[in-house]
């Protein structure tokens, strides 16, 4: 019974993961969440602080991820990642990402302002944002790849699955597009056809390790297939037999970047109704957005009318 409940929870959690890959400002697929004026003001201020931190970094690009509390029970704080670009054609520090176009029922590339990205968090009362700053050479090649519309689109899969297997071209989720963009930018090879296969081969060769979700019972793989945004026909037979999914998540991407680029820098921000916390370094902030003496803490002031 515990195994069954855990698997149902995973399926319920990965369903919202698909929604995290939709553009948060294009919520015609679902009911618009109702935010209080105080919550909306707080999230807009969080977005402004994130942009301020990016400007102060002196960088032109950062990897960013936002929390998804639906996955916290599986040890995953972050559900959705993209690349924030100072030179974005949309607005400075917009996030280029994969989203699911509901009306077309297919994935698309979307440039979303930082405010919209932050507002897409599951829980307006408490949330987390992860920022990875890259060394100059890696950042430069990634910026060129990310701003090249042709290259970004050639890496876009035609079919979406929230639990897409990272080494198959059958499906793609939002984080997998980002992983393949990193590979395309950093593999040092001429851009070739098919580009997704080339990118995945490089990730595999470099030891990229996706996040593992354990279902614990093989029949539940069938149950997962009954959910519109989940599939198992792209996963290895050994994984299906073991009742597990390997999926690209922000944590697996950040671990890969940290291994490839030890000089990469990391910031984590969290907020609740009392304060905002900024931590520099790779040690994660504790649950509940509880700061340590070394963290930067800002109490929220009353909103300016």
JOBELBEL-V318506 format. One record per pair of residues at least 24 apart in sequence whose C-alpha atoms are under 10 Angstrom apart, sorted by the first residue. I is the first residue (numbers start at 1). J is the second residue. Records with the same first field share a line. If there is no record, write none. Layout:
BEGIN
I: J / J
END
This chain:
BEGIN
2: 216
3: 214 / 215 / 216 / 217 / 220
4: 215 / 216 / 217 / 219 / 220
5: 215
6: 73 / 74 / 214 / 215 / 216
7: 213 / 214 / 215 / 216 / 217 / 220 / 221 / 223 / 224 / 243
8: 215 / 220 / 223 / 224
9: 70 / 71 / 73 / 74 / 215
10: 70 / 71 / 73 / 74 / 213 / 214 / 215 / 224
11: 163 / 215 / 220 / 221 / 223 / 224 / 225 / 226 / 227 / 229 / 230
12: 70 / 71 / 224 / 227
13: 68 / 69 / 70 / 71 / 72 / 73 / 74 / 79
14: 70 / 71 / 79 / 161 / 162 / 163 / 224 / 227 / 229 / 230
15: 70 / 161 / 162 / 163 / 224 / 227 / 228 / 229 / 230
16: 68 / 69 / 70 / 71 / 79 / 122 / 162 / 229
17: 68 / 70 / 71 / 78 / 79 / 80 / 161 / 162 / 163 / 173 / 174 / 229
18: 79 / 80 / 99 / 100 / 160 / 161 / 162 / 163 / 173 / 174 / 228 / 229 / 230
19: 80 / 99 / 100 / 102 / 120 / 162 / 229
20: 66 / 67 / 68 / 79 / 80 / 81 / 98 / 99 / 100 / 117 / 120 / 121 / 122 / 162 / 174
21: 79 / 80 / 81 / 82 / 97 / 98 / 99 / 100 / 101 / 107 / 108 / 110 / 120 / 160 / 162 / 173 / 174 / 175
22: 80 / 97 / 98 / 99 / 100 / 101 / 102 / 107 / 108 / 109 / 110 / 120 / 174
23: 97 / 98 / 99 / 100 / 101 / 102 / 108 / 109 / 110 / 111 / 112 / 116 / 117 / 120
24: 99 / 112 / 115 / 116 / 117 / 118 / 119 / 120 / 121
25: 112 / 113 / 115 / 116 / 117 / 119 / 120
26: 99 / 100 / 101 / 102 / 116
27: 101 / 102 / 120
28: 101 / 102 / 103
29: 100 / 101 / 102 / 103
30: 102
33: 119 / 120 / 122
35: 119 / 124 / 125
36: 124
37: 303
38: 124 / 125 / 273 / 302 / 303
39: 119 / 123 / 124 / 125 / 126 / 272 / 273
40: 115 / 119 / 124 / 125
41: 302 / 303 / 304
42: 119 / 124 / 125 / 271 / 272 / 273 / 275 / 276 / 300 / 301 / 302 / 303
43: 115 / 116 / 117 / 118 / 119 / 120 / 121 / 124 / 125 / 126 / 127 / 271 / 272
44: 114 / 115 / 116 / 118 / 119
45: 115 / 118 / 276 / 300 / 303
46: 114 / 115 / 118 / 119 / 127 / 129 / 269 / 270 / 271 / 276
47: 113 / 114 / 115 / 116 / 117 / 118 / 119 / 129
48: 114 / 115 / 118
49: 269 / 276 / 278
50: 93 / 114 / 115 / 118 / 129 / 130 / 131 / 267 / 268 / 269 / 278
51: 84 / 86 / 92 / 93 / 94 / 114 / 115
52: 93
53: 131 / 267 / 278
54: 84 / 85 / 86 / 93 / 131 / 133
55: 86 / 92 / 93
57: 133
58: 133
59: 85 / 86 / 133 / 134 / 135 / 136 / 139 / 140
60: 84 / 85 / 86 / 87 / 88 / 92 / 93 / 133 / 134 / 136 / 139 / 140 / 143
61: 85 / 86 / 87 / 88 / 93 / 94 / 95 / 131 / 132 / 133 / 134 / 136 / 139 / 140 / 142 / 143 / 146
62: 86 / 93 / 95 / 130 / 131 / 132 / 133 / 134 / 139 / 142 / 143 / 265 / 266
63: 95 / 96 / 130 / 131 / 132 / 133 / 134 / 139 / 178 / 250 / 253 / 254 / 257 / 266
64: 95 / 96 / 114 / 117 / 129 / 130 / 131 / 132 / 133 / 250 / 254 / 267 / 268
65: 95 / 117 / 118 / 128 / 129 / 130 / 131 / 132 / 175 / 249 / 250 / 251 / 254 / 268
66: 117 / 118 / 119 / 120 / 121 / 122 / 127 / 128 / 129 / 130 / 131 / 250 / 268 / 269 / 270
67: 118 / 120 / 121 / 122 / 123 / 126 / 127 / 128 / 129 / 130 / 250 / 270
68: 120 / 121 / 122 / 123 / 127 / 128
69: 121 / 122 / 123 / 126 / 127 / 128
70: 122 / 123
72: 287
74: 212 / 213 / 214
75: 213 / 251
76: 211 / 249 / 250 / 251
77: 127 / 128 / 129 / 130 / 249 / 250 / 251 / 284 / 287
78: 121 / 127 / 128 / 129 / 130 / 249 / 250 / 251
79: 121 / 122 / 174 / 175 / 248 / 249 / 250 / 251
80: 117 / 120 / 121 / 173 / 174 / 175 / 178 / 248 / 249 / 250 / 251
81: 117 / 129 / 130 / 131 / 174 / 175 / 176 / 177 / 178 / 179 / 249 / 250 / 251 / 253 / 254
82: 110 / 111 / 112 / 117 / 174 / 175 / 177 / 178 / 179 / 250
83: 111 / 131 / 132 / 142 / 143 / 146 / 178 / 181 / 182
84: 111 / 112 / 113 / 114 / 131 / 143 / 146
85: 111 / 143 / 146 / 147
86: 143
87: 143 / 147
88: 112 / 113 / 143 / 146 / 147
89: 147
96: 146 / 147 / 152 / 178
97: 146 / 152 / 174 / 175 / 177 / 178
98: 152 / 153 / 156 / 157 / 160 / 172 / 173 / 174 / 175 / 176 / 177 / 178
99: 160 / 173 / 174
100: 159 / 160 / 161 / 173 / 174
105: 158 / 159 / 160
106: 157 / 158 / 159 / 160
107: 156 / 157 / 158 / 159 / 160 / 161 / 171 / 172 / 173 / 174
108: 153 / 156 / 157 / 158 / 160 / 174
109: 149 / 152 / 153 / 156 / 174 / 177
123: 272
124: 271 / 272 / 273
125: 271 / 272 / 273 / 274
126: 270 / 271 / 272 / 273 / 274 / 275 / 276 / 287 / 288 / 289
127: 269 / 270 / 271 / 272 / 276 / 288 / 289
128: 268 / 269 / 270 / 271 / 272 / 276 / 277 / 278 / 285 / 287 / 289
129: 267 / 268 / 269 / 270 / 271 / 278
130: 250 / 251 / 254 / 266 / 267 / 268 / 269 / 270 / 279 / 282 / 284
131: 254 / 265 / 266 / 267 / 268 / 269 / 280
132: 254 / 257 / 258 / 264 / 265 / 266 / 267 / 268 / 281 / 282
133: 263 / 264 / 265 / 266 / 267
134: 257 / 258 / 261 / 262 / 263 / 264 / 265 / 266
135: 261 / 262 / 263 / 264 / 265
136: 264
137: 186
138: 182 / 185 / 186 / 260 / 261 / 264
139: 182 / 185 / 186 / 264
140: 185 / 186
141: 182 / 184 / 185 / 186 / 188
142: 181 / 182 / 183 / 184 / 185 / 186
143: 182 / 185
144: 185
145: 181 / 182 / 183 / 184 / 185 / 186
146: 178 / 181 / 182 / 184 / 185
151: 181 / 184 / 185 / 191 / 195
152: 177 / 178 / 180 / 181 / 184
153: 177 / 181
154: 181 / 191 / 193 / 194 / 195 / 196
155: 180 / 181 / 184 / 194 / 195 / 196 / 197 / 198 / 199
156: 180 / 181 / 195 / 196
157: 196
160: 228 / 229 / 230 / 231
161: 228 / 229 / 230 / 231 / 232 / 234
162: 228 / 229 / 230 / 231 / 247 / 248
163: 213 / 224 / 229 / 230 / 231 / 232 / 234 / 235 / 245 / 246 / 247 / 248 / 249
164: 229 / 230 / 231 / 232 / 233 / 234 / 235 / 245 / 246 / 247 / 248
165: 210 / 231 / 232 / 233 / 234 / 235 / 236 / 245 / 246 / 247 / 248
166: 200 / 203 / 204 / 208 / 209 / 210 / 211 / 234 / 235 / 246 / 247 / 248 / 249
167: 196 / 197 / 199 / 200 / 201 / 203 / 204 / 210 / 234 / 235 / 236 / 246 / 247 / 248
168: 196 / 197 / 200 / 234 / 235 / 236
169: 194 / 196 / 197 / 200 / 234
170: 233 / 234 / 235
171: 230 / 231 / 233 / 234
172: 247 / 248
173: 229 / 247 / 248 / 249
174: 248 / 249 / 250
175: 247 / 248 / 249 / 250 / 251 / 252 / 253
176: 200 / 210 / 247 / 248 / 249 / 250 / 253
177: 248
178: 248 / 249 / 250 / 253
179: 203 / 208 / 248 / 249 / 250 / 252 / 253 / 254 / 256 / 257
182: 253 / 257
203: 256
206: 256 / 259 / 260
207: 256 / 259 / 260
208: 248 / 252 / 253 / 255 / 256 / 257 / 259 / 260
209: 246 / 247 / 248 / 249 / 251 / 252 / 253 / 255 / 256
210: 245 / 246 / 247 / 248 / 249 / 250 / 251 / 252 / 253 / 255 / 256
211: 245 / 246 / 247 / 248 / 249 / 250 / 251 / 252 / 253
212: 239 / 244 / 245 / 246 / 247 / 248 / 249 / 252
213: 243 / 244 / 245 / 246 / 247
214: 239 / 242 / 243 / 244 / 245 / 246
215: 240 / 242 / 243 / 244 / 245
216: 242 / 243 / 244
217: 241 / 242 / 243 / 244
218: 242 / 243 / 244
219: 243
220: 244
221: 245
254: 282
258: 282
269: 295 / 296 / 297
270: 297
271: 297 / 298 / 299 / 300
272: 299 / 300
273: 299 / 300
274: 298 / 299 / 300 / 301
275: 299 / 300 / 301
276: 300
END
